[in-house]
Amino acid sequence: MTLLEGFGETLKITFGALLIGIVIGTFVAIVKVLCEGNKKLKIFDVLCNIYLTVIRGTPVVVQLLIMFFIVFVSAEDGTMVATLTFGINSGAYVAETIRSGILAIDKGQTEAGRSLGFSAGKTMWLIVLPQAFKNILPAIGNEMIALLKETSVAGYVAVVDLTKAGNQIRNTTYDQFNPIICVALVYLTVVLIMTRLLNMLERRLRKSER
């Protein structure tokens, strides 16, 4: 496999995992916010805390190995397993980002929604979340950059990503220098481009707030 094909696999895992992470993170964040001060929902808060503790407290490589060799022991598609694993891992970090974004919204917005007859869930979905996501977009972008770099360990589960492709070329050509340096340069270039785009996004968001 060429570096270009490996890079395509890396991007596929990165964007897929980010989407899964945002979905999981949004769900966990909403549950934790709604559970605050509500004893009836205490069990859901406990379950979310267990998820956050386990995922944040273990290395993503270990999670990847558990998912591939234990949970999905018969899986033939390593890319699917890797995407799901990185998504679950990302969700634990995105959850806190989204939760912080929700709590940063003026409580008057929630009260306004409730005064219009919206339920707590509808108020959260239609009024609070859109504003929260606008504030946390740069942080979500940073999570995407972190995910891009984390996927370099996907080769542990038979996924030929960018790093694995570089390693295969190194083993085939016996060139210990150029393939790995090229891999590093590709990662660096993509991260720099993403960082630049994020900075532009932050500036635009600041201007729109004025």
N, C-alpha and C positions, 0 to 999 in steps of 0.2 A: 504493500500500500504506500502511496506517495504522501508527502507531508500535506499536500492540499486536501486529499481525501481524509486524512486524519484530522485536519483542522475543521473540516465540515462536520465530522463526527463530534468533535469538541463543542462546536457551536450548537449542534442539535441537542446535546445533553444539557448545555448551559441554559438555553432558552426554555427547554422543556421543564427543567428543574426549577427555574425561576417562576414559571407559571404555576407549577404545583405548590411551590413555597408560598406564593402570594395567596393562593386559595386557602391553604391550610392556615397560614399566618393570620389571614383576615378572620377566618372562623374562630380561631383560638382567641384572638384579640377581642372580638365581639363578645364571646362567652365570658371572658374574664371581666370585661367592663360591666356587662349586665349582671354578673354574679356578685359584684361589690355591694355589700349590705343586704343581699338577698339570701337568706338562709335556705330557702327552698331549692336554690340552684347550687348549693354548696358542693354537691357531689361532682358536678361538671367542672367546677373550679379546681377541685382536687385532681380530677383526671387530666386536666390541662397542665397542672403543675407537675404531675408525674411525667407527662410527655416532655415538657420543657427541661426538667431535671435530667432525664435519661439521655436525651439527644444532646444537650449542651455539655453533659458530663462525660461523654465518650467520644473518642476520635472518629472522624468521618470514615477513615479507612476501615476501622473495626466494624462500623455500621454496614459498610459496603460488603465486607466479607460475610457478615451474618446474613444479610439479605440474599446474597448469591449462593452461598454454600449451605444455608440452613432453611431460610424461609422459602426461597424459590429454588430449591435444590435441583429441580428438573427443568429449570428455565434454560432455553437455548439462546435467547436474545439478551446478551449482556448489556447492551445499550439501554434497553427498557428498564432493567434492574438498576443500572447506574443512575438513570434519570430519576426514577422513583426515589432512590435512596438519597440522592443529593437534594431532591425536592423536599423530602421529609425533614432532612437536616436543615435546609434553608428556612423552612416554615417556623422552626423554633426561634430563629433570630428575627425573621420578618415580623413575627407575632408581637414582639416587644416594640418594634419600630412603629407598627400600626397602632398598637395600644397607646403609645406615647402621643401619636398624632391625634388620636381620638380624644384623649384627655386634654390636649392643648386647645381644642375647640371650645369656645365660650359656651357655658352651660345654658345661656340664654337661647342659643340655637335649638337645643333640645326642648326647652320649655316652650319655644314658639311652635315647634312641631307638634308637641302634645296638645297645645291649646287649639290647634287646627283639627284635632280629633285623631291624629295618627297614633298608632300603637308604638311601643318602645322600639320594636324591631323595624317598623316602617320608618320611623324618625331616624334611626341609625342608618338605614340603607339609603334613604332619599336625601337626607339633609347633612348628617354628620360625616359619613364616610367620604362623599365626594370632596368635601373641604379638607378632610384629613389626608387623603391621598395626594392632593395638590401640595400639601406641606411636606410630605415625606418622599416625594419622587426622587430627590437627590440621594436619599438614604437607600432607596430601592435600587438605584443605579449602582451605588457602592456595593450592594449585596450581589449584583450581577457580576461585577468585577471580581469579587471574592469567589463566586461560584466558578467563573472561568478558570481561575488558578487552581481551585480545588479539584476540578475534573482531571487534573494531570495524574491522579492516582487511579483513574478508571481502568487502566491497563491490568490492574490486579484481578479483574473479573472478565478477562478475555475480550475487552473492548479495545479496538485499535484506534485510539484517539491520537491527537497530535504528538504527545510525548511517546506513546507506544510506537507510533509510526517512525519517529526519529530513532528510537532504539532498534527497531527492526532494520532500518537502513544501516545503522552503525554495525550491527552484527553481520549484515550481508557484505558490506564493503570493507569491513575492518578499519574504517576511518573513525577513530575515537573522538575526533575534534569537531569537524564541520557539521554533522547531523545534529548534535546536541546544541551547538551554538546557534544553528538556524532555528531550532525549536525555541530556544530562549529569546531570540530576536523577534520571532512571530508573536509570542506571548507579550513581550515588552511593547511592541508596536500597537497591538490591539488594545492593551491596557491604556497606553498613552492616548490613543484616539478616543476611547470611551471616557477617559478622564476629562479630555478637552470638551467633549460633547456635554458631559455632566456640568462642567463649569459654565458653559453657555446656557444650559437649561436653568441653572441657579440664578444667573444674572437676569434672565427673562422673567423668572418667577418673582424676583425682587422688584423689577420694574412694574409688573402687573399689580403688585400690592400697593404701589404708591398712588 
